[in-house]
Each structure stands twice: as C-alpha cells, then as structure tokens.
Amino acid sequence: MQSIASKLSKEAAVSLLKDPGLVPLSCLVAACDALTGGACFVWEIDTTLDELEDENSLPSAEARDRLLAGIACLANPAHLWEAGAFMAVAQTINGSLAVPEIWEPLSPAQITYAINELNYLNSLYNNVSTIEPLYGEDPKIYMAGCLFDHGFPECPEELSLCADQLERFYDKSVELSELVGNPVTKRKLDEVTSYVKSMVSIRAKKMSLLKTDPSS
C-alpha cells in the first residue's frame, strides 16, 4: 500500500472531510491521506482524529466511521474472511453507523455497492482492479443470505462471487429457472444496478475534486 497524497489537493481534502453529505468511504480515506501526507496509515486512531480536529477537518460521526473503516480495511482486511467484519464495513459504506453486535441482512444493492467501493479503494492503494477472489466462505455466505432474504434467485453481476453459496440456499425442489427469468427478478436487479450507478457517480464527482489531475 502506498500513499497517493502527492496526487491530491489538500485544500479540496479539507472541504471534503467537512462535507455534511454522504461522502464515499474511498473519498474520505483519500482526503485524510492528502491532509496527513499518508501518515494516517501508520498513526494511531486518536492521533489521526486529533490531527483532523487541529486542521478543522473532523468529519461527522457517520463519516468518521466510514473513514476509520476504510483505513482499517487497508491495514487489516478482516472483511475478506470474517462475515461480521464485512457486514460492519458494508453498513458504514452505505451511510449507517456500523453495529457489529447486531446481525442484520443488508439489501442486495447495499452489498453490491460495498463490493464495488472496496474494489475501488484497493484500486487506489493496492493497484488491483478487484479483490473478489480473496473473499472467504463466511462473507460469501453472508452475501448470499442477504440475497436470499430479499428474494433474489440469482446474483447481480457484481455479486457473482457468491453464486455457489446462493444456490445452496434454495431447496432443490425449486426450479430456479422459473424465478430467474421473471419480471420481478429483473426489476430487482435493475434497482441494484441503478443504486450502484448512482453511488459510483457521486464517488467520481468527489474524487475529481480531490485529484490535482482529474483525468488520472
């Protein structure tokens, strides 16, 4: 992992960290990276938050949750093998304070966007286009369970990594081909695509403000 602070605007980072709206996790991490010159990746949490406060750039509680989750995902990617860690990260990515003690199924759209956001974060800092092959069985079972709980007989394209796990949730007597092709399933898949596209668009706009060369 390598800091990208040299490619980012410190002034824009201050504005982004103080933005009262929903700022994507990866954008918050990049902004903190820019403001601290990459030191946030080696500092203790309290030191990072104290520095942000000194710079009058301390984010809201929800944004702090996302920021610290993003830094943690890079330092110790427990979300790749622990279902509870993945659930908590997915919660905060989608704008809620993470409550790891309470297990709850997130929507397929939220799960799909979480995967997309984590891929993007790692593309920034680890120069990889996807981390999906690194997910273990437990997070995949959780993802599949969320899909099943919301009546999805098939995975959205970006959740194909848990296709095998989802298939095991359905009784063998159920003819999945009848569910996959029906209009309700298509509408649900379209809603997932719409949500993810909307969030990716927000991320692109925020990141363009941060980058000193928006074309990069």
C-alpha positions as a Markdown table, in Angstrom:
| # | Residue | x | y | z |
|---|---|---|---|---|
| 1 | Met | 0.0 | 0.0 | 0.0 |
| 2 | Gln | 1.3 | 3.4 | -0.9 |
| 3 | Ser | 0.0 | 6.9 | -0.2 |
| 4 | Ile | -1.4 | 8.9 | -3.1 |
| 5 | Ala | -1.2 | 12.2 | -1.3 |
| 6 | Ser | 1.0 | 13.8 | -3.9 |
| 7 | Lys | -1.8 | 13.4 | -6.5 |
| 8 | Leu | -4.4 | 15.1 | -4.3 |
| 9 | Ser | -5.3 | 18.6 | -3.3 |
| 10 | Lys | -5.0 | 19.3 | 0.4 |
| 11 | Glu | -7.4 | 22.3 | 0.2 |
| 12 | Ala | -10.1 | 20.1 | -1.5 |
| 13 | Ala | -9.5 | 17.4 | 1.1 |
| 14 | Val | -10.4 | 19.8 | 3.9 |
| 15 | Ser | -13.7 | 20.7 | 2.2 |
| 16 | Leu | -14.5 | 17.0 | 1.5 |
| 17 | Leu | -13.9 | 15.9 | 5.1 |
| 18 | Lys | -16.2 | 18.6 | 6.3 |
| 19 | Asp | -18.9 | 17.9 | 3.7 |
| 20 | Pro | -22.2 | 17.2 | 5.6 |
| 21 | Gly | -23.5 | 15.0 | 2.8 |
| 22 | Leu | -22.7 | 11.3 | 2.1 |
| 23 | Val | -19.1 | 11.1 | 1.1 |
| 24 | Pro | -18.0 | 7.7 | -0.1 |
| 25 | Leu | -15.5 | 5.7 | 2.0 |
| 26 | Ser | -12.8 | 5.8 | -0.5 |
| 27 | Cys | -13.0 | 9.5 | -0.9 |
| 28 | Leu | -12.8 | 10.1 | 2.8 |
| 29 | Val | -9.7 | 7.9 | 3.0 |
| 30 | Ala | -8.1 | 9.7 | 0.1 |
| 31 | Ala | -8.9 | 13.1 | 1.7 |
| 32 | Cys | -7.4 | 12.0 | 5.0 |
| 33 | Asp | -4.3 | 10.7 | 3.1 |
| 34 | Ala | -3.9 | 14.1 | 1.4 |
| 35 | Leu | -4.3 | 16.1 | 4.6 |
| 36 | Thr | -1.8 | 14.0 | 6.6 |
| 37 | Gly | 0.6 | 13.2 | 3.8 |
| 38 | Gly | -0.1 | 9.5 | 4.2 |
| 39 | Ala | 0.7 | 9.5 | 7.9 |
| 40 | Cys | -2.9 | 8.4 | 8.8 |
| 41 | Phe | -2.0 | 4.9 | 7.6 |
| 42 | Val | 0.6 | 4.5 | 10.4 |
| 43 | Trp | -0.8 | 6.7 | 13.1 |
| 44 | Glu | -3.0 | 5.5 | 16.0 |
| 45 | Ile | -6.7 | 6.3 | 15.5 |
| 46 | Asp | -6.7 | 9.0 | 18.2 |
| 47 | Thr | -3.7 | 10.7 | 16.6 |
| 48 | Thr | -5.4 | 10.8 | 13.2 |
| 49 | Leu | -8.6 | 12.2 | 14.7 |
| 50 | Asp | -6.6 | 14.8 | 16.7 |
| 51 | Glu | -4.8 | 15.9 | 13.6 |
| 52 | Leu | -8.1 | 16.3 | 11.7 |
| 53 | Glu | -9.6 | 18.3 | 14.5 |
| 54 | Asp | -6.5 | 20.6 | 14.6 |
| 55 | Glu | -6.9 | 21.1 | 10.9 |
| 56 | Asn | -10.6 | 21.9 | 11.4 |
| 57 | Ser | -11.5 | 18.9 | 9.3 |
| 58 | Leu | -13.0 | 16.5 | 11.7 |
| 59 | Pro | -15.8 | 14.6 | 9.8 |
| 60 | Ser | -19.3 | 13.9 | 11.2 |
| 61 | Ala | -19.7 | 10.7 | 13.3 |
| 62 | Glu | -21.0 | 8.7 | 10.3 |
| 63 | Ala | -18.2 | 10.0 | 8.1 |
| 64 | Arg | -15.6 | 9.2 | 10.8 |
| 65 | Asp | -17.0 | 5.7 | 10.9 |
| 66 | Arg | -16.5 | 5.3 | 7.2 |
| 67 | Leu | -13.1 | 6.9 | 7.2 |
| 68 | Leu | -11.7 | 4.7 | 10.0 |
| 69 | Ala | -13.3 | 1.6 | 8.4 |
| 70 | Gly | -11.6 | 2.4 | 5.2 |
| 71 | Ile | -8.2 | 2.8 | 6.8 |
| 72 | Ala | -8.7 | -0.5 | 8.7 |
| 73 | Cys | -9.7 | -2.3 | 5.5 |
| 74 | Leu | -6.3 | -1.4 | 4.0 |
| 75 | Ala | -4.3 | -2.2 | 7.2 |
| 76 | Asn | -6.1 | -5.4 | 8.2 |
| 77 | Pro | -8.7 | -6.6 | 5.6 |
| 78 | Ala | -10.6 | -8.8 | 8.0 |
| 79 | His | -13.7 | -8.2 | 5.9 |
| 80 | Leu | -12.2 | -10.7 | 3.4 |
| 81 | Trp | -12.6 | -13.6 | 5.8 |
| 82 | Glu | -14.9 | -12.6 | 8.6 |
| 83 | Ala | -18.6 | -12.2 | 7.8 |
| 84 | Gly | -19.2 | -9.9 | 10.8 |
| 85 | Ala | -16.4 | -7.6 | 9.7 |
| 86 | Phe | -17.8 | -7.5 | 6.1 |
| 87 | Met | -21.3 | -6.7 | 7.4 |
| 88 | Ala | -20.0 | -3.8 | 9.6 |
| 89 | Val | -17.9 | -2.4 | 6.7 |
| 90 | Ala | -20.9 | -2.7 | 4.3 |
| 91 | Gln | -23.1 | -0.9 | 6.8 |
| 92 | Thr | -20.8 | 2.1 | 7.1 |
| 93 | Ile | -20.1 | 2.2 | 3.4 |
| 94 | Asn | -23.9 | 2.7 | 2.9 |
| 95 | Gly | -24.1 | 5.6 | 5.3 |
| 96 | Ser | -25.1 | 3.8 | 8.6 |
| 97 | Leu | -23.0 | 3.6 | 11.8 |
| 98 | Ala | -21.7 | 0.1 | 12.0 |
| 99 | Val | -23.2 | -2.1 | 14.7 |
| 100 | Pro | -21.3 | -5.3 | 14.5 |
| 101 | Glu | -23.0 | -6.8 | 17.6 |
| 102 | Ile | -26.3 | -6.9 | 15.8 |
| 103 | Trp | -26.6 | -9.2 | 12.7 |
| 104 | Glu | -28.9 | -7.9 | 10.0 |
| 105 | Pro | -29.3 | -8.6 | 6.3 |
| 106 | Leu | -28.4 | -5.7 | 4.2 |
| 107 | Ser | -30.1 | -5.1 | 0.8 |
| 108 | Pro | -28.6 | -6.6 | -2.3 |
| 109 | Ala | -28.0 | -3.1 | -3.6 |
| 110 | Gln | -26.0 | -2.2 | -0.4 |
| 111 | Ile | -24.0 | -5.4 | -0.6 |
| 112 | Thr | -23.2 | -4.8 | -4.3 |
| 113 | Tyr | -22.1 | -1.2 | -3.7 |
| 114 | Ala | -20.0 | -2.3 | -0.8 |
| 115 | Ile | -18.1 | -4.7 | -3.0 |
| 116 | Asn | -17.7 | -2.0 | -5.7 |
| 117 | Glu | -16.4 | 0.5 | -3.2 |
| 118 | Leu | -13.9 | -1.9 | -1.6 |
| 119 | Asn | -12.7 | -2.8 | -5.1 |
| 120 | Tyr | -12.2 | 0.9 | -5.9 |
| 121 | Leu | -10.4 | 1.6 | -2.6 |
| 122 | Asn | -7.9 | -1.2 | -3.4 |
| 123 | Ser | -7.5 | 0.1 | -6.9 |
| 124 | Leu | -6.3 | 3.4 | -5.4 |
| 125 | Tyr | -4.0 | 2.0 | -2.8 |
| 126 | Asn | -3.0 | -1.5 | -3.9 |
| 127 | Asn | -3.2 | -1.1 | -7.7 |
| 128 | Val | -5.6 | -4.0 | -8.2 |
| 129 | Ser | -8.8 | -3.9 | -10.1 |
| 130 | Thr | -10.7 | -6.3 | -7.9 |
| 131 | Ile | -10.2 | -8.2 | -4.6 |
| 132 | Glu | -13.2 | -10.5 | -5.2 |
| 133 | Pro | -11.0 | -13.7 | -5.5 |
| 134 | Leu | -9.7 | -13.0 | -1.9 |
| 135 | Tyr | -13.1 | -13.3 | -0.2 |
| 136 | Gly | -13.5 | -16.3 | 2.0 |
| 137 | Glu | -16.5 | -18.6 | 2.5 |
| 138 | Asp | -18.0 | -16.8 | 5.5 |
| 139 | Pro | -18.5 | -13.4 | 3.9 |
| 140 | Lys | -19.8 | -15.1 | 0.7 |
| 141 | Ile | -22.4 | -17.0 | 2.8 |
| 142 | Tyr | -23.5 | -13.7 | 4.4 |
| 143 | Met | -23.8 | -12.0 | 1.0 |
| 144 | Ala | -25.8 | -15.0 | -0.4 |
| 145 | Gly | -28.0 | -14.9 | 2.7 |
| 146 | Cys | -28.8 | -11.3 | 2.1 |
| 147 | Leu | -29.8 | -12.1 | -1.5 |
| 148 | Phe | -31.9 | -15.0 | -0.4 |
| 149 | Asp | -33.6 | -12.9 | 2.3 |
| 150 | His | -34.6 | -10.3 | -0.3 |
| 151 | Gly | -35.9 | -13.0 | -2.7 |
| 152 | Phe | -33.1 | -12.9 | -5.2 |
| 153 | Pro | -32.8 | -16.2 | -7.1 |
| 154 | Glu | -29.7 | -15.0 | -8.9 |
| 155 | Cys | -26.8 | -12.7 | -8.1 |
| 156 | Pro | -26.4 | -9.2 | -9.5 |
| 157 | Glu | -23.4 | -9.2 | -11.8 |
| 158 | Glu | -21.0 | -7.7 | -9.2 |
| 159 | Leu | -22.0 | -10.4 | -6.7 |
| 160 | Ser | -21.3 | -13.4 | -8.9 |
| 161 | Leu | -18.6 | -14.3 | -6.4 |
| 162 | Cys | -21.3 | -15.8 | -4.1 |
| 163 | Ala | -23.3 | -17.6 | -6.8 |
| 164 | Asp | -22.5 | -21.0 | -5.4 |
| 165 | Gln | -23.4 | -20.1 | -1.9 |
| 166 | Leu | -26.8 | -18.6 | -3.1 |
| 167 | Glu | -27.7 | -21.8 | -4.9 |
| 168 | Arg | -27.3 | -23.7 | -1.7 |
| 169 | Phe | -29.9 | -21.5 | 0.0 |
| 170 | Tyr | -32.6 | -22.7 | -2.4 |
| 171 | Asp | -34.4 | -26.0 | -1.9 |
| 172 | Lys | -33.6 | -28.5 | -4.7 |
| 173 | Ser | -37.2 | -28.8 | -5.5 |
| 174 | Val | -37.4 | -25.1 | -6.5 |
| 175 | Glu | -37.0 | -24.6 | -10.2 |
| 176 | Leu | -34.7 | -21.6 | -10.3 |
| 177 | Ser | -35.1 | -21.1 | -14.0 |
| 178 | Glu | -38.7 | -20.1 | -13.4 |
| 179 | Leu | -37.6 | -17.4 | -10.9 |
| 180 | Val | -34.6 | -16.1 | -12.8 |
| 181 | Gly | -36.4 | -15.0 | -15.9 |
| 182 | Asn | -39.5 | -13.4 | -14.4 |
| 183 | Pro | -40.2 | -9.6 | -14.5 |
| 184 | Val | -40.0 | -9.2 | -10.7 |
| 185 | Thr | -36.4 | -10.6 | -10.6 |
| 186 | Lys | -35.5 | -8.3 | -13.5 |
| 187 | Arg | -36.9 | -5.3 | -11.7 |
| 188 | Lys | -34.9 | -6.1 | -8.5 |
| 189 | Leu | -31.7 | -6.5 | -10.5 |
| 190 | Asp | -32.4 | -3.2 | -12.3 |
| 191 | Glu | -32.8 | -1.5 | -8.9 |
| 192 | Val | -29.5 | -2.8 | -7.7 |
| 193 | Thr | -27.8 | -1.5 | -10.9 |
| 194 | Ser | -29.4 | 1.9 | -10.5 |
| 195 | Tyr | -28.3 | 2.3 | -6.9 |
| 196 | Val | -24.7 | 1.3 | -7.6 |
| 197 | Lys | -24.5 | 3.6 | -10.6 |
| 198 | Ser | -25.8 | 6.5 | -8.6 |
| 199 | Met | -23.3 | 5.9 | -5.8 |
| 200 | Val | -20.4 | 5.4 | -8.3 |
| 201 | Ser | -21.4 | 8.7 | -9.9 |
| 202 | Ile | -21.2 | 10.5 | -6.5 |
| 203 | Arg | -17.8 | 9.0 | -5.9 |
| 204 | Ala | -16.5 | 10.0 | -9.3 |
| 205 | Lys | -17.5 | 13.6 | -8.7 |
| 206 | Lys | -16.0 | 13.8 | -5.2 |
| 207 | Met | -12.7 | 12.2 | -6.4 |
| 208 | Ser | -12.5 | 14.6 | -9.3 |
| 209 | Leu | -12.5 | 17.5 | -6.8 |
| 210 | Leu | -9.6 | 15.8 | -4.8 |
| 211 | Lys | -7.3 | 15.0 | -7.7 |
| 212 | Thr | -4.9 | 17.6 | -8.9 |
| 213 | Asp | -5.2 | 15.9 | -12.3 |
| 214 | Pro | -8.8 | 14.9 | -12.6 |
| 215 | Ser | -8.1 | 12.9 | -15.8 |
| 216 | Ser | -5.8 | 10.5 | -14.0 |
